[in-house]
Amino acid sequence: MKLSARNAIPAEVTGITRGEATANVELSAGGLRLVASVTTEAADELKLNVGSQVTAFVKASDMILAVD
């Protein structure tokens, strides 16, 4: 598999909240909590369950940072 995304983060699924069209998939990545929003169809096709090992690929055109 070749992707243009450079930010590949190994993670474990820690929770899934399913709606009608969207599933919020909670991940633990080295102690960091991430949440991915995917379609419920994609969650089913990927057979995601709590404990599943996944790789989160992050590709964003914008990033905003803030400090106090």
mmCIF file as gemmi writes it, N, C-alpha and C atoms, coordinates in Angstrom:
data_model
loop_
_atom_site.group_PDB
_atom_site.id
_atom_site.type_symbol
_atom_site.label_atom_id
_atom_site.label_alt_id
_atom_site.label_comp_id
_atom_site.label_asym_id
_atom_site.label_entity_id
_atom_site.label_seq_id
_atom_site.pdbx_PDB_ins_code
_atom_site.Cartn_x
_atom_site.Cartn_y
_atom_site.Cartn_z
_atom_site.occupancy
_atom_site.B_iso_or_equiv
_atom_site.pdbx_formal_charge
_atom_site.auth_seq_id
_atom_site.auth_asym_id
_atom_site.pdbx_PDB_model_num
ATOM 1 N N . MET Axp A 1 ? 0.841 -1.164 0 1 0 ? 1 A 1
ATOM 2 C CA . MET Axp A 1 ? 0 0 0 1 0 ? 1 A 1
ATOM 3 C C . MET Axp A 1 ? 0.895 1.238 0 1 0 ? 1 A 1
ATOM 4 N N . LYS Axp A 2 ? 0.634 2.175 -0.896 1 0 ? 2 A 1
ATOM 5 C CA . LYS Axp A 2 ? 1.364 3.429 -0.935 1 0 ? 2 A 1
ATOM 6 C C . LYS Axp A 2 ? 0.387 4.568 -0.686 1 0 ? 2 A 1
ATOM 7 N N . LEU Axp A 3 ? 0.764 5.442 0.242 1 0 ? 3 A 1
ATOM 8 C CA . LEU Axp A 3 ? -0.062 6.604 0.576 1 0 ? 3 A 1
ATOM 9 C C . LEU Axp A 3 ? 0.795 7.856 0.537 1 0 ? 3 A 1
ATOM 10 N N . SER Axp A 4 ? 0.172 8.989 0.304 1 0 ? 4 A 1
ATOM 11 C CA . SER Axp A 4 ? 0.9 10.252 0.356 1 0 ? 4 A 1
ATOM 12 C C . SER Axp A 4 ? 1 10.771 1.786 1 0 ? 4 A 1
ATOM 13 N N . ALA Axp A 5 ? 0.151 10.277 2.685 1 0 ? 5 A 1
ATOM 14 C CA . ALA Axp A 5 ? 0.19 10.718 4.082 1 0 ? 5 A 1
ATOM 15 C C . ALA Axp A 5 ? 1.474 10.252 4.741 1 0 ? 5 A 1
ATOM 16 N N . ARG Axp A 6 ? 2.126 11.134 5.468 1 0 ? 6 A 1
ATOM 17 C CA . ARG Axp A 6 ? 3.395 10.807 6.114 1 0 ? 6 A 1
ATOM 18 C C . ARG Axp A 6 ? 3.233 10.538 7.606 1 0 ? 6 A 1
ATOM 19 N N . ASN Axp A 7 ? 2.122 10.906 8.172 1 0 ? 7 A 1
ATOM 20 C CA . ASN Axp A 7 ? 1.912 10.756 9.606 1 0 ? 7 A 1
ATOM 21 C C . ASN Axp A 7 ? 1.13 9.475 9.887 1 0 ? 7 A 1
ATOM 22 N N . ALA Axp A 8 ? 1.847 8.371 10.06 1 0 ? 8 A 1
ATOM 23 C CA . ALA Axp A 8 ? 1.241 7.07 10.34 1 0 ? 8 A 1
ATOM 24 C C . ALA Axp A 8 ? 1.422 6.779 11.824 1 0 ? 8 A 1
ATOM 25 N N . ILE Axp A 9 ? 0.315 6.6 12.54 1 0 ? 9 A 1
ATOM 26 C CA . ILE Axp A 9 ? 0.349 6.437 13.986 1 0 ? 9 A 1
ATOM 27 C C . ILE Axp A 9 ? -0.253 5.092 14.358 1 0 ? 9 A 1
ATOM 28 N N . PRO Axp A 10 ? 0.552 4.154 14.871 1 0 ? 10 A 1
ATOM 29 C CA . PRO Axp A 10 ? -0.008 2.882 15.332 1 0 ? 10 A 1
ATOM 30 C C . PRO Axp A 10 ? -0.862 3.122 16.567 1 0 ? 10 A 1
ATOM 31 N N . ALA Axp A 11 ? -2.02 2.477 16.629 1 0 ? 11 A 1
ATOM 32 C CA . ALA Axp A 11 ? -2.947 2.715 17.732 1 0 ? 11 A 1
ATOM 33 C C . ALA Axp A 11 ? -3.815 1.492 17.985 1 0 ? 11 A 1
ATOM 34 N N . GLU Axp A 12 ? -4.493 1.519 19.131 1 0 ? 12 A 1
ATOM 35 C CA . GLU Axp A 12 ? -5.446 0.478 19.499 1 0 ? 12 A 1
ATOM 36 C C . GLU Axp A 12 ? -6.818 1.112 19.682 1 0 ? 12 A 1
ATOM 37 N N . VAL Axp A 13 ? -7.851 0.467 19.175 1 0 ? 13 A 1
ATOM 38 C CA . VAL Axp A 13 ? -9.219 0.955 19.339 1 0 ? 13 A 1
ATOM 39 C C . VAL Axp A 13 ? -9.631 0.728 20.793 1 0 ? 13 A 1
ATOM 40 N N . THR Axp A 14 ? -10.06 1.811 21.453 1 0 ? 14 A 1
ATOM 41 C CA . THR Axp A 14 ? -10.476 1.719 22.853 1 0 ? 14 A 1
ATOM 42 C C . THR Axp A 14 ? -11.975 1.929 23.033 1 0 ? 14 A 1
ATOM 43 N N . GLY Axp A 15 ? -12.653 2.391 21.992 1 0 ? 15 A 1
ATOM 44 C CA . GLY Axp A 15 ? -14.103 2.578 22.077 1 0 ? 15 A 1
ATOM 45 C C . GLY Axp A 15 ? -14.667 2.961 20.732 1 0 ? 15 A 1
ATOM 46 N N . ILE Axp A 16 ? -15.933 2.619 20.531 1 0 ? 16 A 1
ATOM 47 C CA . ILE Axp A 16 ? -16.623 2.978 19.286 1 0 ? 16 A 1
ATOM 48 C C . ILE Axp A 16 ? -18.017 3.449 19.652 1 0 ? 16 A 1
ATOM 49 N N . THR Axp A 17 ? -18.367 4.656 19.214 1 0 ? 17 A 1
ATOM 50 C CA . THR Axp A 17 ? -19.714 5.187 19.396 1 0 ? 17 A 1
ATOM 51 C C . THR Axp A 17 ? -20.339 5.303 18.017 1 0 ? 17 A 1
ATOM 52 N N . ARG Axp A 18 ? -21.37 4.499 17.783 1 0 ? 18 A 1
ATOM 53 C CA . ARG Axp A 18 ? -21.999 4.457 16.466 1 0 ? 18 A 1
ATOM 54 C C . ARG Axp A 18 ? -23.256 5.311 16.42 1 0 ? 18 A 1
ATOM 55 N N . GLY Axp A 19 ? -23.353 6.096 15.352 1 0 ? 19 A 1
ATOM 56 C CA . GLY Axp A 19 ? -24.57 6.836 15.065 1 0 ? 19 A 1
ATOM 57 C C . GLY Axp A 19 ? -25.208 6.218 13.832 1 0 ? 19 A 1
ATOM 58 N N . GLU Axp A 20 ? -26.183 6.914 13.265 1 0 ? 20 A 1
ATOM 59 C CA . GLU Axp A 20 ? -26.84 6.395 12.062 1 0 ? 20 A 1
ATOM 60 C C . GLU Axp A 20 ? -25.88 6.322 10.881 1 0 ? 20 A 1
ATOM 61 N N . ALA Axp A 21 ? -25.086 7.369 10.705 1 0 ? 21 A 1
ATOM 62 C CA . ALA Axp A 21 ? -24.203 7.432 9.541 1 0 ? 21 A 1
ATOM 63 C C . ALA Axp A 21 ? -22.726 7.46 9.902 1 0 ? 21 A 1
ATOM 64 N N . THR Axp A 22 ? -22.402 7.91 11.109 1 0 ? 22 A 1
ATOM 65 C CA . THR Axp A 22 ? -21.008 8.11 11.503 1 0 ? 22 A 1
ATOM 66 C C . THR Axp A 22 ? -20.68 7.335 12.76 1 0 ? 22 A 1
ATOM 67 N N . ALA Axp A 23 ? -19.47 6.809 12.815 1 0 ? 23 A 1
ATOM 68 C CA . ALA Axp A 23 ? -18.959 6.16 14.022 1 0 ? 23 A 1
ATOM 69 C C . ALA Axp A 23 ? -17.734 6.938 14.492 1 0 ? 23 A 1
ATOM 70 N N . ASN Axp A 24 ? -17.71 7.295 15.765 1 0 ? 24 A 1
ATOM 71 C CA . ASN Axp A 24 ? -16.527 7.902 16.362 1 0 ? 24 A 1
ATOM 72 C C . ASN Axp A 24 ? -15.707 6.78 16.97 1 0 ? 24 A 1
ATOM 73 N N . VAL Axp A 25 ? -14.493 6.621 16.49 1 0 ? 25 A 1
ATOM 74 C CA . VAL Axp A 25 ? -13.621 5.534 16.916 1 0 ? 25 A 1
ATOM 75 C C . VAL Axp A 25 ? -12.535 6.129 17.804 1 0 ? 25 A 1
ATOM 76 N N . GLU Axp A 26 ? -12.546 5.753 19.078 1 0 ? 26 A 1
ATOM 77 C CA . GLU Axp A 26 ? -11.556 6.238 20.029 1 0 ? 26 A 1
ATOM 78 C C . GLU Axp A 26 ? -10.323 5.343 19.953 1 0 ? 26 A 1
ATOM 79 N N . LEU Axp A 27 ? -9.141 5.995 19.936 1 0 ? 27 A 1
ATOM 80 C CA . LEU Axp A 27 ? -7.884 5.281 19.796 1 0 ? 27 A 1
ATOM 81 C C . LEU Axp A 27 ? -6.933 5.659 20.921 1 0 ? 27 A 1
ATOM 82 N N . SER Axp A 28 ? -6.078 4.723 21.288 1 0 ? 28 A 1
ATOM 83 C CA . SER Axp A 28 ? -4.97 4.997 22.182 1 0 ? 28 A 1
ATOM 84 C C . SER Axp A 28 ? -3.691 4.802 21.384 1 0 ? 28 A 1
ATOM 85 N N . ALA Axp A 29 ? -2.913 5.875 21.298 1 0 ? 29 A 1
ATOM 86 C CA . ALA Axp A 29 ? -1.669 5.842 20.529 1 0 ? 29 A 1
ATOM 87 C C . ALA Axp A 29 ? -0.53 6.278 21.442 1 0 ? 29 A 1
ATOM 88 N N . GLY Axp A 30 ? 0.131 5.309 22.056 1 0 ? 30 A 1
ATOM 89 C CA . GLY Axp A 30 ? 1.229 5.632 22.948 1 0 ? 30 A 1
ATOM 90 C C . GLY Axp A 30 ? 0.813 6.518 24.102 1 0 ? 30 A 1
ATOM 91 N N . GLY Axp A 31 ? -0.378 6.283 24.638 1 0 ? 31 A 1
ATOM 92 C CA . GLY Axp A 31 ? -0.883 7.078 25.741 1 0 ? 31 A 1
ATOM 93 C C . GLY Axp A 31 ? -1.643 8.319 25.313 1 0 ? 31 A 1
ATOM 94 N N . LEU Axp A 32 ? -1.643 8.63 24.042 1 0 ? 32 A 1
ATOM 95 C CA . LEU Axp A 32 ? -2.369 9.779 23.509 1 0 ? 32 A 1
ATOM 96 C C . LEU Axp A 32 ? -3.724 9.322 23.014 1 0 ? 32 A 1
ATOM 97 N N . ARG Axp A 33 ? -4.796 10.053 23.367 1 0 ? 33 A 1
ATOM 98 C CA . ARG Axp A 33 ? -6.152 9.717 22.923 1 0 ? 33 A 1
ATOM 99 C C . ARG Axp A 33 ? -6.443 10.44 21.614 1 0 ? 33 A 1
ATOM 100 N N . LEU Axp A 34 ? -6.83 9.679 20.605 1 0 ? 34 A 1
ATOM 101 C CA . LEU Axp A 34 ? -7.253 10.22 19.32 1 0 ? 34 A 1
ATOM 102 C C . LEU Axp A 34 ? -8.672 9.754 19.055 1 0 ? 34 A 1
ATOM 103 N N . VAL Axp A 35 ? -9.435 10.533 18.301 1 0 ? 35 A 1
ATOM 104 C CA . VAL Axp A 35 ? -10.776 10.127 17.888 1 0 ? 35 A 1
ATOM 105 C C . VAL Axp A 35 ? -10.886 10.313 16.381 1 0 ? 35 A 1
ATOM 106 N N . ALA Axp A 36 ? -11.25 9.246 15.689 1 0 ? 36 A 1
ATOM 107 C CA . ALA Axp A 36 ? -11.453 9.29 14.241 1 0 ? 36 A 1
ATOM 108 C C . ALA Axp A 36 ? -12.938 9.172 13.951 1 0 ? 36 A 1
ATOM 109 N N . SER Axp A 37 ? -13.462 10.027 13.102 1 0 ? 37 A 1
ATOM 110 C CA . SER Axp A 37 ? -14.847 9.925 12.654 1 0 ? 37 A 1
ATOM 111 C C . SER Axp A 37 ? -14.853 9.255 11.29 1 0 ? 37 A 1
ATOM 112 N N . VAL Axp A 38 ? -15.511 8.113 11.209 1 0 ? 38 A 1
ATOM 113 C CA . VAL Axp A 38 ? -15.622 7.371 9.951 1 0 ? 38 A 1
ATOM 114 C C . VAL Axp A 38 ? -17.079 7.015 9.743 1 0 ? 38 A 1
ATOM 115 N N . THR Axp A 39 ? -17.432 6.63 8.538 1 0 ? 39 A 1
ATOM 116 C CA . THR Axp A 39 ? -18.804 6.183 8.317 1 0 ? 39 A 1
ATOM 117 C C . THR Axp A 39 ? -19.014 4.852 9.043 1 0 ? 39 A 1
ATOM 118 N N . THR Axp A 40 ? -20.246 4.592 9.429 1 0 ? 40 A 1
ATOM 119 C CA . THR Axp A 40 ? -20.535 3.308 10.075 1 0 ? 40 A 1
ATOM 120 C C . THR Axp A 40 ? -20.249 2.174 9.097 1 0 ? 40 A 1
ATOM 121 N N . GLU Axp A 41 ? -20.467 2.426 7.821 1 0 ? 41 A 1
ATOM 122 C CA . GLU Axp A 41 ? -20.178 1.427 6.788 1 0 ? 41 A 1
ATOM 123 C C . GLU Axp A 41 ? -18.686 1.087 6.785 1 0 ? 41 A 1
ATOM 124 N N . ALA Axp A 42 ? -17.831 2.107 6.881 1 0 ? 42 A 1
ATOM 125 C CA . ALA Axp A 42 ? -16.379 1.876 6.9 1 0 ? 42 A 1
ATOM 126 C C . ALA Axp A 42 ? -15.981 1.111 8.161 1 0 ? 42 A 1
ATOM 127 N N . ALA Axp A 43 ? -16.562 1.463 9.305 1 0 ? 43 A 1
ATOM 128 C CA . ALA Axp A 43 ? -16.251 0.755 10.557 1 0 ? 43 A 1
ATOM 129 C C . ALA Axp A 43 ? -16.618 -0.722 10.44 1 0 ? 43 A 1
ATOM 130 N N . ASP Axp A 44 ? -17.756 -0.992 9.797 1 0 ? 44 A 1
ATOM 131 C CA . ASP Axp A 44 ? -18.179 -2.384 9.603 1 0 ? 44 A 1
ATOM 132 C C . ASP Axp A 44 ? -17.251 -3.107 8.631 1 0 ? 44 A 1
ATOM 133 N N . GLU Axp A 45 ? -16.909 -2.453 7.516 1 0 ? 45 A 1
ATOM 134 C CA . GLU Axp A 45 ? -16.046 -3.078 6.509 1 0 ? 45 A 1
ATOM 135 C C . GLU Axp A 45 ? -14.658 -3.386 7.074 1 0 ? 45 A 1
ATOM 136 N N . LEU Axp A 46 ? -14.166 -2.506 7.962 1 0 ? 46 A 1
ATOM 137 C CA . LEU Axp A 46 ? -12.855 -2.712 8.579 1 0 ? 46 A 1
ATOM 138 C C . LEU Axp A 46 ? -12.927 -3.667 9.769 1 0 ? 46 A 1
ATOM 139 N N . LYS Axp A 47 ? -14.156 -4.059 10.121 1 0 ? 47 A 1
ATOM 140 C CA . LYS Axp A 47 ? -14.38 -4.965 11.26 1 0 ? 47 A 1
ATOM 141 C C . LYS Axp A 47 ? -13.725 -4.429 12.528 1 0 ? 47 A 1
ATOM 142 N N . LEU Axp A 48 ? -13.944 -3.127 12.789 1 0 ? 48 A 1
ATOM 143 C CA . LEU Axp A 48 ? -13.354 -2.498 13.956 1 0 ? 48 A 1
ATOM 144 C C . LEU Axp A 48 ? -14.071 -2.924 15.225 1 0 ? 48 A 1
ATOM 145 N N . ASN Axp A 49 ? -13.298 -3.255 16.225 1 0 ? 49 A 1
ATOM 146 C CA . ASN Axp A 49 ? -13.809 -3.614 17.545 1 0 ? 49 A 1
ATOM 147 C C . ASN Axp A 49 ? -12.84 -3.068 18.575 1 0 ? 49 A 1
ATOM 148 N N . VAL Axp A 50 ? -13.304 -2.938 19.812 1 0 ? 50 A 1
ATOM 149 C CA . VAL Axp A 50 ? -12.404 -2.56 20.893 1 0 ? 50 A 1
ATOM 150 C C . VAL Axp A 50 ? -11.285 -3.592 20.943 1 0 ? 50 A 1
ATOM 151 N N . GLY Axp A 51 ? -10.054 -3.107 20.992 1 0 ? 51 A 1
ATOM 152 C CA . GLY Axp A 51 ? -8.889 -3.989 20.989 1 0 ? 51 A 1
ATOM 153 C C . GLY Axp A 51 ? -8.251 -4.157 19.622 1 0 ? 51 A 1
ATOM 154 N N . SER Axp A 52 ? -8.944 -3.743 18.556 1 0 ? 52 A 1
ATOM 155 C CA . SER Axp A 52 ? -8.364 -3.839 17.211 1 0 ? 52 A 1
ATOM 156 C C . SER Axp A 52 ? -7.11 -2.973 17.124 1 0 ? 52 A 1
ATOM 157 N N . GLN Axp A 53 ? -6.08 -3.503 16.48 1 0 ? 53 A 1
ATOM 158 C CA . GLN Axp A 53 ? -4.853 -2.749 16.221 1 0 ? 53 A 1
ATOM 159 C C . GLN Axp A 53 ? -5.006 -2.09 14.852 1 0 ? 53 A 1
ATOM 160 N N . VAL Axp A 54 ? -4.797 -0.788 14.795 1 0 ? 54 A 1
ATOM 161 C CA . VAL Axp A 54 ? -4.981 -0.035 13.552 1 0 ? 54 A 1
ATOM 162 C C . VAL Axp A 54 ? -3.785 0.899 13.352 1 0 ? 54 A 1
ATOM 163 N N . THR Axp A 55 ? -3.711 1.48 12.182 1 0 ? 55 A 1
ATOM 164 C CA . THR Axp A 55 ? -2.778 2.572 11.922 1 0 ? 55 A 1
ATOM 165 C C . THR Axp A 55 ? -3.61 3.773 11.513 1 0 ? 55 A 1
ATOM 166 N N . ALA Axp A 56 ? -3.448 4.872 12.235 1 0 ? 56 A 1
ATOM 167 C CA . ALA Axp A 56 ? -4.157 6.115 11.915 1 0 ? 56 A 1
ATOM 168 C C . ALA Axp A 56 ? -3.253 6.934 11.003 1 0 ? 56 A 1
ATOM 169 N N . PHE Axp A 57 ? -3.747 7.287 9.84 1 0 ? 57 A 1
ATOM 170 C CA . PHE Axp A 57 ? -3.012 8.141 8.917 1 0 ? 57 A 1
ATOM 171 C C . PHE Axp A 57 ? -3.624 9.527 8.983 1 0 ? 57 A 1
ATOM 172 N N . VAL Axp A 58 ? -2.779 10.512 9.205 1 0 ? 58 A 1
ATOM 173 C CA . VAL Axp A 58 ? -3.262 11.887 9.339 1 0 ? 58 A 1
ATOM 174 C C . VAL Axp A 58 ? -2.744 12.7 8.171 1 0 ? 58 A 1
ATOM 175 N N . LYS Axp A 59 ? -3.657 13.33 7.472 1 0 ? 59 A 1
ATOM 176 C CA . LYS Axp A 59 ? -3.273 14.232 6.395 1 0 ? 59 A 1
ATOM 177 C C . LYS Axp A 59 ? -4.19 15.445 6.484 1 0 ? 59 A 1
ATOM 178 N N . ALA Axp A 60 ? -3.593 16.578 6.737 1 0 ? 60 A 1
ATOM 179 C CA . ALA Axp A 60 ? -4.387 17.797 6.88 1 0 ? 60 A 1
ATOM 180 C C . ALA Axp A 60 ? -3.726 18.906 6.088 1 0 ? 60 A 1
ATOM 181 N N . SER Axp A 61 ? -4.545 19.741 5.5 1 0 ? 61 A 1
ATOM 182 C CA . SER Axp A 61 ? -3.993 20.876 4.763 1 0 ? 61 A 1
ATOM 183 C C . SER Axp A 61 ? -3.715 22.048 5.709 1 0 ? 61 A 1
ATOM 184 N N . ASP Axp A 62 ? -4.338 22.047 6.888 1 0 ? 62 A 1
ATOM 185 C CA . ASP Axp A 62 ? -4.145 23.114 7.86 1 0 ? 62 A 1
ATOM 186 C C . ASP Axp A 62 ? -3.964 22.535 9.252 1 0 ? 62 A 1
ATOM 187 N N . MET Axp A 63 ? -3.143 23.194 10.024 1 0 ? 63 A 1
ATOM 188 C CA . MET Axp A 63 ? -2.99 22.839 11.436 1 0 ? 63 A 1
ATOM 189 C C . MET Axp A 63 ? -2.921 24.153 12.2 1 0 ? 63 A 1
ATOM 190 N N . ILE Axp A 64 ? -3.661 24.211 13.3 1 0 ? 64 A 1
ATOM 191 C CA . ILE Axp A 64 ? -3.686 25.417 14.114 1 0 ? 64 A 1
ATOM 192 C C . ILE Axp A 64 ? -3.074 25.074 15.469 1 0 ? 64 A 1
ATOM 193 N N . LEU Axp A 65 ? -2.119 25.89 15.909 1 0 ? 65 A 1
ATOM 194 C CA . LEU Axp A 65 ? -1.493 25.728 17.21 1 0 ? 65 A 1
ATOM 195 C C . LEU Axp A 65 ? -1.818 26.949 18.058 1 0 ? 65 A 1
ATOM 196 N N . ALA Axp A 66 ? -1.937 26.746 19.366 1 0 ? 66 A 1
ATOM 197 C CA . ALA Axp A 66 ? -2.21 27.867 20.272 1 0 ? 66 A 1
ATOM 198 C C . ALA Axp A 66 ? -1.374 27.715 21.523 1 0 ? 66 A 1
ATOM 199 N N . VAL Axp A 67 ? -1.033 28.847 22.118 1 0 ? 67 A 1
ATOM 200 C CA . VAL Axp A 67 ? -0.351 28.855 23.4 1 0 ? 67 A 1
ATOM 201 C C . VAL Axp A 67 ? -1.046 29.885 24.286 1 0 ? 67 A 1
ATOM 202 N N . ASP Axp A 68 ? -0.885 29.735 25.595 1 0 ? 68 A 1
ATOM 203 C CA . ASP Axp A 68 ? -1.462 30.715 26.518 1 0 ? 68 A 1
ATOM 204 C C . ASP Axp A 68 ? -0.705 32.008 26.457 1 0 ? 68 A 1
